[in-house]
Amino acid sequence: MKLSFRILLLVLFVCSGFTGLGYEVLWGKWLGTIFGSSAWAISTTLSAFMAGLALGSYLAGRLKIVNRYNQFLIYGVLELGIGCYALLFPSFLTLTDYLQGHFAFGWIDHYAVYNLLRFIFCLFVIIIPTTFMGATLPLLSEYLSRHEPSAVQWSGYLYGSNTLGAFTGTILSGFYLIAVFGLSDTNLIFVSINFVVGLTAILYVITSEKRSRKFKSSGGEKKIKDSPGVAEKNNNVSSYSSLYRIILLIFFLNGLFNLAYEVLWTKALGLIIGCTTYAFTLMLGIYLAGIALGSLYFSRILNKLKNPLLVFIICQVGMGLWVIASPLLINIIPTLFLKGLLLLGMNWKSLIIVKIILCTLLIAPLTLLSGAVFPLGFQLAFQGKETLKREIANLYGINTAGGILGSFIAGFISIPLFGMEMSLKILALLHITLIIAILMRTTMPKQLLLKFKTQFIILMIIIIMLAFAAKWDKKTLASGVYFQPWTFIGKDSEVNIKERMAQVTLKFHGEGVGAVVDVLEAPGGYRALSINGQPVASSNFYDYRVQRLLGILPLILHPKPEHILVIGLGTGMTAGTGAIDKLSTDIKIVELNRDVVKASDEFKSWNLNVLSQSNVSVIIEDALHYLKYVNKKYDIITSDPIHPFLPGSSNLYALDHYQVSMEKLNPGGIFCQWVPLYQLNEIDVKTILKTFDAGFKNATIWATGTDFILCGAKDNYLAKPQDFYYKASLPEYRQILQKLGFWQPEEVLMSYVGELSKTTLSLKDAPLNTIDYPFLEFSAAKAILDYTVGNNLKLIYNSFSYENPKFILSNYEMTYRLNELKPCTILLQQGFVAEQNGQMDNAVRIGKLAYDKCPDVGHVRYFAAHTIVQGVANIMTSNKTKAYQMLSLAKKLDPYDPEIDIKLNSLK
């Protein structure tokens, strides 16, 4: 073949890999709106995708049409077919949506049947295009075997270039295309690339008359010589068949262990570098880049290898050895992460560079060795054969089948049973053992074992010692250094992870199907719930306050809340608050992660032991998925998602979610959602407000201190002031409200900020966050190193005019009392802004001023006490007498804060 055609072939196959991985990402997000974003749903989609690839590879090696026509022409037709199907993919989604809602969802209580139906429907919608994708490599390899003397080598180049295209598609999709164009338009970009690739291939075949005549005169096949370095045709058929079966088995194991390692490493590294879209994109991208480079490099040196089988085996054993040695590195990765940020700077670009370096350090050796398997395996399998079609099809297909099994074993069997650390060690030992056992079936190892017997025994001892000597530091991995790295850096820019975590007790650790869940206890009894290293809720006062207020606010605003849905269990405080209303006969909690349910037991002292109550039940499912298909309506829906920079969580800040939620509200129903202010840029806050206001009527915003709660209604219903006052005065309500600092019912309304429709913020430049255009998923993740609470508090407070809630305007007494409290409300807002911007002296001054004006308002007293506690930190050692006096005053103002007691005891 001419060099120009070889280059054309590689370029086209790079584009095929680019779109193939792009479709996997896009279609996975789209299918997530139907099947949910739970671990089972994601695995179902991935397995269906890979099953199609395996089927395509299998069929390409066996269908007679492959021999009748030019394989390059068939490749072009398949690329056009993929593009046409992708163009119609949204229409197929509509049909799948109908099937899911009318046939599958009714089996949600029968998890095995439900997941089987999800797999069938998912397979139905993507089996055709993925089958086309899976057929492309065997087809082009067969074309090479008829036209290229170095067919084996170029098949390795093809695989490497396709994987390189997949790497490019991953990086561009994850960092740019979806963020800028959204899902639908990105899909059209991929479709156009498919069309260009397909038409280019077809036009090349049509216009190349000379090559076409040559192809026909050869009868469709042309016998070629084996590539240099490949043994001459082996007349011993049984010997060849035995070797071929061994190669097939190793390819299956390579797929199994490689995907298992990928699943495990992705979860483990997510604890250190985070689980944002960018972090996941980098991990997957580096994995693919390593495989691509390994394949391309070994394809290049293929002809120089004297014993490819030995190299083949060494690469497999090397993969296992690297995984076993990994605990020696993973414990120091958090420290290296922080030191990298200190060196390069606390900004998003530096963060990406540090993540690339660390992921490459851990993943690259493994994936480079994995990439070598394909060209080496192609060469060994091609010995004595005239065409590559069936061999490549078998190898590629069985490798993909192994990948399906490996991802399932790692994610759903190994991690729940053994955890990530032990899973990696067990799988690596099993990997090495099986490869050595397979090696014993060949004629090569006997001489090697006799010659290197002592070295072999020493090597196995070292392997076992490495496997069980090093232990992962679970507390360090649970610290979440990626989330707020500055908390682990001392005044002298020294990294102090171990010192900080030494003060913490690990009360709960769960490594389940969905995530790694931890409960950490700090001095003073504070407990924090952490998911994948990110603290998501705690028992400290301001977290306690927002969780309680999210539960109690809609209860007070709704006159008769019988049916309540709580999205996100977390610590259970929101759900526990919802359960206090005696009228609430049915409280459903939708939680994505089963281990979070177990972890909530560590918060029984704060959540009123909510899961033991008879009117409370938990559903393990994706909330958006559940709401979309459940045939039930609710009086109240509370949503407490984690930060929107996480891919699955950002859907709960999407207009689609709000629209579905409004449909599931009864007349007069109320929807309330927690909104964070930390690590969000101004445009992110504007997007959240604009999207929520577009989804509900009567949308209002309420302050909790350092966060906000958004409330919206199904219709124009307004609470009645007498109902509000009555419910807020009930003993079960008063008990909770007083702990939150609301000593009188009308003081709750000090948290009211305003109606979203009346904000003076300019929201025109803010995009709506939708599932098709997941703006927050990409934008919010860029602010992960920015502490933005103070600026965002100021932004929101300055955009509202301190109006009283509409529903109390008819009540003179409540309106008058709120007007009296307004100066203190304004001071509290200014105080929180000062505190969050690090102006502690000013915050203390404002707190004292507010207390002087409103000494009998609990909310004011608690804030004044809080600022004193924070402000006294600088004089704890230099002026103990003054510090003791100030803390004693804080104790008088807030007798419930355990931090005050801890500091007072330290001064005695």
N, C-alpha and C positions, 0 to 999 in steps of 0.2 A: 504494500500500500504506500501511496505517496505520503510524504511528511505532512503536506497540507491537509490531507484527509484525516490523518491521525490527530492532528491538532483540532480539527473540526469535531471529530468524534469525542475527544476529551472535553471540549467546551460545551457541547450539547449535553453530555452526561453530567457535567458540573451543574448545568441548569436544571436537569432532571432531579438531582439530589437537592438542589435549592428549593424547588417547588414541593418536592415530596415531604421534606421536613416541615416546610411552611404550612402545608395542608394539615399535617399532624397536629401542629400547634393551634391553627385556626379552627379546624373541625372539632378538636377537643374542647375548645372554649364554647363553641356553639352547642355541641352535644351536652355540655355541662348544664345548659339552661333547661334541658329536657330530663337528663338522667341525674342531675345534681353534681356537686363537687366533692362528695365524700370519697374516701380512699377506694371503696369498692367501685364507685361509679367511674373514677378516673382509670382504675385498673381495667375495668370492663372495656372502656373505649380504647385503651392502648392494646389490650389483647386482641380485640376485634381488628384493629388496624394491622397488627403484626400477623394475624391469621390470614388476612387478605394477601399480604406480601408472600407468605409461605405458599399459599394456594397458587398464586401467580407464577412463582418460581417452579412449582411442581408441574403445572400445566405446560409451561413453556418448554420443559424438557421432554414432553411426551406427545404433544399434539402434532399431527402430521402436517398441518398447515405451515408449520415452521420450516419444513423441508421443501415445500412447494414454491414458496415465494421468497423474495429477497428479505433477509431478516432486518436489514436496515430500514426497508420500506415498512415492514410490520411495526418496527419501533416507532417510526413517525406516526403511523395510524394510531397506535396506543397512546402516544402523547396528545394527539388531538382528542382522543376519547376521554382522557383524564381531564383535559381542559373543558370539554363539553359538559362532562358530569359535574365538575366543580362549579360551572356556571349555573347549573340547575340545582346545586346542593341546597340552597335555601328552600326550594319547593319540596325536596325530599324531607327536609327537616319538619315542614308543616305536617306531612303525612305521618312521620314518626312521632311527632307531638300528639297527634290524634290517637295513635295506637297506644302510646304510653299512658295517656289519660284515661282511655276507655277500657284497656285490657290489663295493663301491668300494675297500675297503682293500687288496684283493689287487693293485690297480694302483698302489700307492704309489710304486713304483720308476719308473713312467711318469708323470711329473709332469703333462704336458698332459692325458692321458686322465683321470688322477685328479682334477684340478681341474674338468674338464668334468663328470664324474660328480657331484662335490660340488655343482656349480651346478645340475644337473638335479634332484638330490634336494632341495636347498634350495628351488628354485623350486616343486617339487611340494608342499612343506609350507606355503608362505606365499603362493602365487599367488592363491588365492581371496580371502582377506581384503584383500590389498593391491590387488587389482583392484576390490573394493568401495570401498576408500578412494580410489583414483584417479578413480572415477566421480562422487564427490560434488560437486566444484567445477563441472564442466560441467552437472550436473543442476540445481544451484541457480542457476547463471547463466542457464540456459534458463528456469527458473521466473521469474526476475526479468525477462527479456526479454518475457514475456507479461503481467506484472502491474505493472511498475515503469517509469515514464517515464525515470528516470535509471539504466537497467539497467547501462550500462558503468561508471559511477561506483561503483555498489553492488557490481558484480563485483570491482572493485579493493578495496573495503572487505572483501568476503568473503575474498579471498586474503590480505589483510593480517591480518584477524582470525584466520584459520586458522593463519597463521604465528605470530601472537602466542600462540595456544593451544599451538603446538608449542614455543615458547620456554618457556612456563609448565610444560609437561610435562617438558621437559628439566631445568629447574632443580629442580622438585619431586622428580623421579625421582632425579636425581644427588645431591641434598643431603639428602633426607629419606625418601621413600617406601621405596626399596629398603633403605636403611640401617636403617629401623625395622621394616618388615614383611617384608622378603625378597622374592624374585622371585614366588613363587606367590601370596602374599596381595596384592602390588601388582597382579599380573595380574587378580585378582578385583575390585580397586578400579576398574581401567579397564573391565572387563566391565560392572560396575554403571553406570558413566557412559554407556557405549554404550547400555545398555538404557533408561536415563532419556532420553537424547537421541532414540533411535528411537521410544519410546512417546510422547514429547511431540509429535514431528512428526506421527505417525499420528493421535493424538487431536485435534490441532489441525485437521487436514484433515477428520476425521469430524464434529467439532462445529461447524465453520464452514460451515453449510449455504448461507448466502448467497453466500459466495465460491465454494463448490463449484458452485452453479447457474450462477454467472457464468462459471466456467471451462468448463462443458459447453456453454452457449449460444454461446460463442465458437468452438466446434469445436476446442478445444485450443490455439488460437493467437490472439493478439491483436496486430494490427499496432500498433506504437508509433512515436513520433517519435524521430528521432535525438537524442541528448543534446546540449544546448547545447555549442557548441565543436566538434562533429563536422560534417564537411561534409555537404551535402545529398546525396541518393542520386545516385551517379555513374552516368551512362548509358553511359559508356565502359567496358564490361566488361573489355576487355583491359588497360586502365590500372589498374583495380581489382585484377585478378588479378596484375599485375606487382608492385604495391605489397604485396599480401597475401603473395606468395611471398618478398619481401624481409623482411617482418616475421617470417615463419616461419623464415627462415634466421638472422635475428638472434636469435630466441628459442632456436634450437638452439645457436648460438655462446655465448649468455649462459649457458645451462645447462652447456655444456662448460667454459668458462673459469671460471665461478663455482665449480663443484665442484673444478676443478683448483686454483684459488687456495685454496679451503678446505682441501684436503688438504695443500698446501704450507705454508700458514700454520700449520696445526695442528702439523705436524712442527717448523717453525722455532720457534714460540713454546714448544713443549714443552721445548726446550733451555734456556729462560730461566725459565719459571714452573713447569716440572715436568710429569710425565705421569700424575699421580694422577687418580682419577675426578673429583675436584672441579675440577682444572685443565681437563680435557677438557670437563666440563660447562659451565664458564664460557666457554670458547672457542666451543663450539657454540651456547650460549645467546646470546652477544653477536652471533654471526653471524646467528642467526634473528631476534633483536630488531632488528638493523639493517635486515634485509629487510622485517620487518613494519612498522616505522616509516616506511621509505621508501615502501612500498606505500600505507599509510594517508595519508601526507602528500600524495603525488602524486594519489591518488584525490580528495582534498579540493580541490586546486587545478586539477583536470583541466579544468573548464569555463572557466578563465581563460587557458588556454594558447592562444596564437594559432597556434603552429606546433609541434604535438606531435611531429612527425617529427624536427625539429631537436633538440628536447630529448631525444628518444629516443636519437639518435646521440651527443649530447654526454655523456649518462650512460654510454654504452658506452665512449667514448674516455676519459672521466674515470676509469673503473675501471682501465683499462690504465695511465694516467699515474700513478695512486696506487701501483700495484704497482711500477712502475719506480722511483719515488722512495723506496720503502720502505727500501732499504739505508742511506739517510741517517739513518733512525731506529733500525734494528734494532741497530746497534752501540752505541748509547747506552742501550738498554733495560735491559741488566744493571745498569748504574750507577744508572739511575732506580729499578730494582727495589730495590736495596740502600738507596738514600737514602729511598725510601718507607717501608721497614721501620724505618729509624733514626728517622724522623719520627713514625710511628704506633705503633711498639713491636714487639718480637719476639714476636708471638703469632699464633695461627691466624686470628683475626678480622681483624687488620691485614693478614695475608698475603692473605686473600681480597679485601680492599678494594684493595690494591695491584695484584693480578692483574686485577681488574675495570677499573681505570683504564688499565693498560698495554694490555690486550687491546682496550679501546674505542678507545684512541689509534691503534692499528695497523689494526684491522679495521673499525670503524664507518663511516668514509668510503666504503670499498669496498662494504659491504653496503647502505648507504643508497641508493647509486646503483643497485645491483643490484635493490633492492626497487621502484625506480621503473619498471623495465622492464615489469612486469605491467600496471598500470593504463594506461600509455601504449600498450603493445602492444594491449591489449583495445580501446582507443578507435580506434586506427588500423585494426585488423582488422574492426571492426564497421561501418565506413563503408558505407552503402547496404544493410545487411542488416536483416532483420526479426526474426531470432532469433539468439541467441548460442551455441546448443548446439554446433554443429560447430566454430565458430571457437575458442571457449574450449577445447574438447577437443583440437583440433589444436595450439594454442599450448602448453597445459599438457603434453600428451603429448610433443611434440617437445623441449620444454625439459627434461623428465625424461630423455628419451633422450640428449640432449646431456650431462646430468649423469653418466649412466652411463659414457659414453665419456671425459668429462673426468677423472673420478676414476681410471679405469683408466690413462689416458695419464700423468697426474701420478705416480701411485704406482708403476707397474710399468714404465714406459718412460723418462719424463723424468728422474726422480730417479736411477735407476741409471746413466743415460747422462751426465747433465749436472750432477747435484747440485741441491740446493734453490735456491741463489742464482741460478745460470744458468738453471734451469728457469723461475723466476718472470720473469726478464728476457726470455727467449725467448718465453714464452707471452704476456706483456704486449705485446711488440712485434708479435707475430703477431695478437693481438687487435685492436690499433689499426689495423694494416695492413688486415686483412680488413674491419673496419667502414668504413674510408675507401673501400676498393675497392667495397664494397656501396653506399655512399653515392653513388659515381660513376654507379651505374645509375639513380638517380632523376633527376628534372628539376630538383631543387633545387640541387645543388652547383655547377653551372657558374657561376652568377652569384656564388655565395659565394666560389669559388676565384679568380675574376677580381678580385673586390672586395678580398679579403684574401690575395692571392697572397704578398706579402712576409711577412706575419704567419704564414702557414701554413708557409712554408719555415723561418722562425726557430723555430717550434714544433717541427717535426720534428727540427731540429738539437739543440734542447734535450733532446728526448726521448732521442735516441741518446746524447748526452753523459751524461745522468743514468743511462742504462741501464748504461754501462760505466765510469763514473768511480768510483763508490763500490763498495768491496769489503767483504764480510763479514769480520769478524775471527774466523776459525775457532777460534783458541785461546780467545778470550773466550767464545764460545758454548759451547765444550766445557768451560768451567770449572765448570758446574753450580752457579751462584750460589744456586739455589733449595734445594739439598740441605743445605749447611752454610754459610749466608750469613755467619756470624760469622767464618769464616776469612778473609774478604776485607775485614774492617773493622779498621782500626788502632786503637791505643790512644786516639787523639784523635778517634775516631768518623769517621775519614776512610776513604773507599772506596778500596781499593788493588788493584783487579782487575788492571790492566795491569802494575803492579809485580810482583805475585805471578806472573802468567802469563809475564812476561818471563824468569823463571828456568827456565821449563819448555820442553821441546822436544816438538813434535808428531811422534811417530814413525810414527803410522798414522792415517789419516782415511778413513772409509768411509760413504757415504750410500747405503744400499741400500733394498730393498723394506721391510724390517721396522723398521729403526732407524738412528740415527746412531751409529757406533762409532768411538771414538778410543783411541789409546794415547799417554799422556803420560809423559815422562821427566823426573824432578826431579833436582837436583844430588845426586851420589853414586850415580847409576845406578838409583835406584828407578823402577820403571815401574808405571803404573796403567792398568787397563782401564776405560773410561768408556762407558756406553750411555745415549744421550739426555741427556748432561750429568751423569749420576750415576755416580760412581766405584763400581764393583761388585767389583773385586778388584785386588790389587797385589802387588808383590814385597817389600814391607817385612816385617819379621820376623813380626809377629803375623798378618798376612794370609797370609803364606807358611806359617806354622804351622798355621792352621786348615784351609787347603786340603790340605796334606800329611796332617794327622791325619785329615781326613775320608776320604781315600783309603786310609790304612794301617790305621786302627782296625778296620774290618770285615774286612780281610785277615787280621789277627792273630786275630780272634775266630772266623773261619770256618776249618774244617780243610782244606777242599778247594774253593776258589772257582774253578770252571772258567768259568762264564758270568757276566759282570759287565755291568751297565747303569749308565752315568753320565748323570745328568740335568743338563745345563748344562755346556758345555765351559769357558767363561770363559777363564782364562789357560792351562788345560790341566794345571795342577799336580795336581789331584785324579785326573784320568784317567791322567796320567803315573805317579803313585804306584801306581795299581791295576795298571798294566801290568808292574810289577817282579816279580809273582809268576809263577814259571815254570809253575805249574799253570793259569794263566789263558789258555785257548785262544781265547776269544772275548770281546772288550770292545766293546760298542756305546756310542757317545756320541750322545745325542739333544740337538740344539742348535736353537733356534728361528731363529737369525739367521746367515745365511751369512757376513756380514762378521766375525762373532766368530771364525769358523774361520780367516779370513785374518789377523785381528789376533793370534791365538794364536801365529803365527810369531815375533812380537816377544818372546815369552817362552820361546823354545827353551832358553835357558840354565837355566831353572828347571823346565820341564815335561818334561825328558828327551827332547825332540823326539818327543813321544808320537805325533803323527799319521803319522810315518814308519814306525811299527812294524807288522809284518805282521798281528798279531792285533787291530788296532784299526781300527774303521770308524766313520764319522760319518753320522748320519741327520738331515737338516734337516726338523724337524717339531715340532709342539707335543707335549710329553712326555706329558701326561695323555691326549691323543688317541692317541698311539702305544701307550701301555701298555694302553689300553682295548681295542684291537682286535688287537694283535699276538698271534699264536698261538705264544708261546714263554715259557719261564720261566727265571728267573735265580737264581743263588746269592747274589749281592750286588746291591743297588740303592743307589747313592748319589745324593742329591739336593742340589744346590747352587743353589737359586733365588735371585733377587735379592729385595730387601726386599718384604714383603707389602703395602705401601701401593700397589703398582702392580697394576692390574686383572688382567692375565693371570697375574702371579706369585702373587697371593693364592690362586688355585686350587690351587697346589702346596703350600699349607698347609691345604687343605681335607680334611675327613674322607673325602670321595669319592675323592680322590687316594690317601690312605693305604689305603683299602679295596681299590681297584684294584691298588695296588702289592703288597699282601699276597697277593692272588690270583695275582700273577705271580711269586711267590717259590717256589723249590723247597723241599721239606722241609728244615728247618734253615737256611733262608735268612735273611739279615739285611738290614735297610733302615736306612740312616743319613742324617740330614739336618742341614745347617747351620742354625742359628737365630741371628739377630742380636739384640742387646740395645739397639742405639742407635735413637733416635727411635721408641720403643715405650712406651706407658703400661703401668702395672701390669696393667690388665685385658687388654691385648693379649698380654702374656707369659703370663698365666693361660690365656687362650683357646688359645694355641699348645700349651701343655703338656697341657691337658685334651683337646684334639682329637687330639693325637698318641697319648696314652695310650688313647683310645677306639678308635684304629685298629689298634694292634699289641699283641702279648703281650710280656711281659718288657721293657717300655719303660724305658730308662735314659737318664741325662743325663750328659754329659761336658764338662768345662771346657777351653777352649783358651786362655784368657787374658781376652780381652774379648768373646768369643762363646761359644756352646755348640754341642754336637753331640748330637742325639737319635738313639738307636739302638733299633730294635724288631725283633722276630722274628715269623716266621710261626706258630711253635708254641712250646712250652715248652723248646726246645733251649737248653742252656747249654754254653759252651765248656769244654774240659777244661784244667786248669792246665798240664799237661805239654805239650799242643799249643801253648798260648799262649806258654809260655816258649821252646819250640823254635823257633817261627816268629819271635818277636821277637829271637832270637839269630842268625838267618841273616844272612850278610854283607850281602846286598842290603837287608835290613831295617835292620840295625844302622847302615848308612851314612846312611840317611835319619833314623832315630830320634835319632841322636847330634846331627845338625844342629838337631833340634827341641828339644834339651835333655834327651833321655831317654838317659842314658849307660848305664843298665842296664835290662834288660827290665822289671823290676818297677816302675821309675819311671814307665812309661806309665800305670800304674794310679793315680798321683797325680792324674790328670785325672778320675778317676771321682768323680761327685758323689752319685749315688744312684738308686734306683728311683722312677719317677714315681708309682707307686701308693702310695709311703710318704711323699710330701711332706706337710708340715704346712700347706702353703698351702690356704686355703679356696677351692676352685674352683667352689663351687655358684653363685656369682654370675656366673661367666664362661660365655658362650654357646659352643656348638660352632661352629667355622667350617666352613661347608658351601658348596657352589656355590649352593644355593637361598637360603642366608642368608650372604652374603659379608661377615661382620662385620669382618674385618681390613682389607679393601679400603677401608672407610670410616673405621673407628676409627683405624687406624695412621696414615693420612694426616693426621690432626689433630695428631699429635705430631711433624710433620716439622721444626719449629723447636725441638724440645726435645732436649737432650743427656741421655739417660736411662741411659747405661751403668752408671754408679756405683750408682744406686738399684736398678737391676734385678739387678746382681751381688749386692748385699747382700740383696735380696729372695729370690733363689734359694738362696744359700749358707746363709741363716738358716733355710731351710725343710727342710734335710736334716741328718741326724745323724751324718755322717762314717762311715757303715758301709762295710765292705769289700765288693767285688763277691762275689756268691753263688758264682760258679764257682771261686774260689780258696780257699774256706773249708776244703776238704779237704786243702790243701797247707800244712803247718805253716810251712815256711821262708818262703814268699811272704807268708803272713799276718803272720808275725813281722816281716819286713822292712817291710811296709806300716805296721804299727803304730809302728815306729821312725820312719818318715818322716812320720807323721801331724802332729806339731807343726809341721813345716815346711810341710806342705800347708795347714794352717790359716793360717799366717803369709802364705803366698803369696796366699791368698784375701783376707785383710785388706789386703794390700799393693795388690792390683789395685783393690779398692774405694776405697782412699785415693787412689790415682793418678787414677782416673777421676772422682773427686769434686774434683779439683784440689788435694788436700792433699799436695803434693809433698814437703815436709819430712818428713811422717809416713811417706810411701811409701818415701823413702830410708832412714829409720830402720828400718822393718820389713824392707826388703831386706837391710840389713847384719845385722840380728838373725837373719834366716833363713840368711844365708850363714855366720854364726858357728856355727849349729846343724848345718847340712848343707853343709859346704864342698865336698864331692865330688859333689854332685847338680847336673848341668848345668842343669836347669830353674831351680833356685834361683840359680845363678851368673848366668844370662842375665837373670833378672828384676832382680837386684841391679844389674847393669851398666846395664840399661835405665833404672832409676829414677835412677841417677847421671847419665846423659846428659840426662834430662829436667830433673833438679833443678839442673844446673850452668848452665842457660841464663841464669839471673838474674845470674851473676857472671862471665860470659864477658868483659865489658869492664871491670868494676870491680875484679876480683881475678884476673888472668890466671894468676898462679902457682898459686893454689889450684885454679883450674879445670883447669889442666894436670895437676896431681897427681891430681885426682879422675878425669879422663878416662883417665889412664894406668892407674889401678886398674880402671876399666871395661874397658879394652882387655885387661887381664890376665884378667878374668873372662869376657869374650866376645870372642874374637879375630876373629869373623866379621862383626860389625856394621859396615857401611861408614860409618854416620853418625858413629861414634866417630873414624874416621880423618879424616873431613872436618873435624870440630871441632878435633882435635889439630893438623892442618895449619894451620888458621886462627890458632892461637895461637903458631905458630913465627915 
